[in-house]
Amino acid sequence: MLAIIGGTGLTQLANLEITHRQVMRTPYGEPSGALIFGMIKQHEVVFLARHGYGHTIPPHKVNYRANLWALRDAGVKRVIAVAAVGGIRDDLTPGVVVVPDQIIDYTHGRDSTYFDRSERTVVHIDFTQPYTPAMRQQLLRAAEMAGVACVDGGVYATTQGPRLETAAEVMRMERDGVDMVGMTGMPEAVLARELGLEYATLSVVVNDAAGRRSSSQGIHLESVFEAIPPAMEKVRSILECVVKCDGD
């Protein structure tokens, strides 16, 4: 079964015909909300709003371990994570959709592994390719089917939040090879890998990163909020095509 994790701007799926909701309990506490089961184009999916359905959970307080564990326990095998990002690279301007292929973690203090109990043998997972290649290709094919231009590849930087970055931090990230910046990419990706879930991210650029282009003197949050709804319409179109391909 396929799960969709919605980020900022995607606390619900307008094209999801809800069949039922399920409250989950995990060894790691409660997830961000009940899992919402439903149908898109007659195909079953599970939806979870990463920040809660009222968008009340900041990125550094999301219970990522509970979220992924709950999805796995519900029978999910594959996860598409939707994330709003700031564009650093020149071609990643507001409204652009990206399927990143690499990630750099700048967060701290987050519960980032299931293998942190002393009674367990130490486990090291391979994270060379943080996103499942087949899932990435499926997203790119779905975007083409939906007629949505989509950038193939890019390095996603995860920062701690909830504040936005300084211009100097963005400059440092660019020197590190970063193309876009968000706040929720980690530890979500690594936890999915630890649970054996296929995982890929659909990133939507909603603003120029700090110090870049229209954000050279500051990020105008009003513009960000205006950019989110049309960008999420693109996301919904892509997700419909992903689900359709699953059923064909």
N, C-alpha and C positions, 0 to 999 in steps of 0.2 A: 504494500500500500504506500501511496505517496503522501507526504506531509508538506505543507507550506507554512513557513514561519514568517509572519508579517512584521515588519519593522515600522519605523516612523512613517506615517501616512497610509499604512495598510493595517489598520486594526480590525478591519472586516473585509470580506470579499463579496462585492455586490453580485457577482455571478455565481455565488455558491448557494445551492438549494439545500438548506440545513435539514438534516434528518434527526439528529439528536446531539446533545451535549453530554460530556462525561467528565466528572470531577475525578482527578487522579491523585493518588498518594504515592510517594516514593521514599526510599531510604534517605534521600537528600532534601526532604522537605516538599513544599508544594510548588508546582510549576506556576507560571505567570497567570494562568487562568485555566478554566475548563477547556478540554479539547472539544473542538466543534467538528462533527462529522457531517459530511454532506456530499452533494453531487455537483459536478461541473460537466456539462454535456453528457449526462448519464454515466459518468464515471466517478467512483468514490474517492474522496480525498479527505484529509484531516487538516484543520487549520488551527494555528495557535498564534495569538498576538504576543510577540516577545515582550513588549512593555506593558502588558495588561490591556484589557479591552477598553479601559478609559485612559490609556496611555499615561499611567501614573508611576511606572517603575523606571527609574533612571538606568542608563546602560551599565553602570558599575554595580548596581544592586539586583540585576536580573539573576535569577537562580538558573543558570545555564545547565547545571548538572541535572536538576529536577526536570527541566523542560525536555532534554534529550532522552532521559530515562523514561519519562512518561510516554513519549512518542514511541520509543522502542517497545515498551510493555503493551502498547495499544496495537502492535502489529505492523508498525511502520518499518519499511525497509529503505526508503529513499527520502531525502529531505531537500527541498528548495528553500533557501533562505533569501528573503528580500531585504535589502539594506539601502538606506539613503546615505549618500556620501558627498563629500566635497571634492571637486576636481582640481588636481594639481597639474597634470599634464595638459599641454595647450589645447589638445582636441577634446578634452573631457570637460565640456561646458554644460550648464544647466539644461536638463532634458535628455541628455545622452544616457543610453543604457549600456552597461558593461557586464561582461561575464569574466571576472578576474580569474587568473590562474595561479597567483602566488599571494602570500600574505606575510606581513611583518607585524610582530606583536610588541606594542609599546605599553601594554597595560601592566598593572601591578596589584597584588593583593586579591586577585580573583581566584575562586576555587576552580582550578584549571585542569584537574585530572580526577579520574575515578580510582587511580592506583596510588593512593596516599595513605593507606592504612598499614600499620607496621606488621600486621599478621599476614599480609600478602607478600608473595614474591614480587620483586621489582619487575615491572614490565616496561619495555621501551618499544614504542610504535614507530614505524617509518612514516615520516611526514614530509618527505621530499616533494611530493605533489599533494598539497593540502586539499585540493578539490578533486573529486572523482572525475577522471577524464571523460568517461561515457556520459555522465550527467551534464558536464559542460557542453559537450557536443549536442546533446538533446536540447538544451536551452538555445543554443545558436540556431539549430534547425527550426525550432519553434518560432523564434523571432523572425526568421526568413519567411516562414509560412504566414505569420501574422502581418507581414509587411512593415515590421519595425526594424529600423536600422540599429544594429547592435555591435559594439566593439568587442572583438575577440582578444581577450587577454589583458593583463594589467596587474600591477602589484597593489594590493589593498593594505593600508596601514590601519591598525586598530589602536586607538588612543583611549585613555582612561575615561574621559568625560567627567561630569556632564558638560563642563565648559568646552567651548570651541578652542581651537589651537591659536597660538601666536604666529605672526608672520615668520619669526625666526625658527620656530619649530617646523613649520611647513618647509622652509628652506633646508633645514637639516634632513627632513624626510626625503625631499627631492634628491639630495646628495646620496641618500641611502638607496635610491632607486625606486621610490614610491610614486605611484601614479594617482592614487585616490586615497581619501582618508575618511574613516568612519569610526564608530565606537562599539560595535557589537560583533565584529568578525571573529574575535577570540574571547573566550575559549570555546565558542560554539563549534568551530570547525574541528578542533582537535578532539573534543568530547564525542562528536559524531564518529570520528575515526576509531576512537577507543571502543565504541559500542558496535563497530562493524557496519555502520549505516553509510550508504552512499550519500554524498553531500556536495552541493554546489551553490554558489551565490549569484543572485541577480542583483547587481548594484545599479542604483539610479542616481545620477548626479543631480543634486538639487541646489547646489551653490558652488561658486568658485571658492577654493580654499583661501584661508586668510592670507592677505598680501598679494593675491593673484587677480588680475583683470578687474572685474566689477567689485571685487572685495579688497582692492589695493589699500583702501583706507578703513576698511571695516566690513563685516558681513551684515547685510541688511536682512533681518529675519522676516520682514514683511515679504520680501521678494522670495525668500525660501518657501514660505507658506503658500505663496501664489504658484510656485513651480511644482509643488507636490501633486496636486490633483491631476493635471494632465499627464504627468510622468507616471502616475500609478495606473492611469488608463492603459498606457502602453504595457505595463506589467500584467494587468489583467488579460490583455489580448494574448500575450505570450503564454501565460499560464493556461489559458483555454486550449491553445495549440499543443502544449506539452501533454495535457490530459488526453486530448484527442488522439495524439500519436500513441499514447499508452494503450488506448482501446482498439487501435486499428490492427 
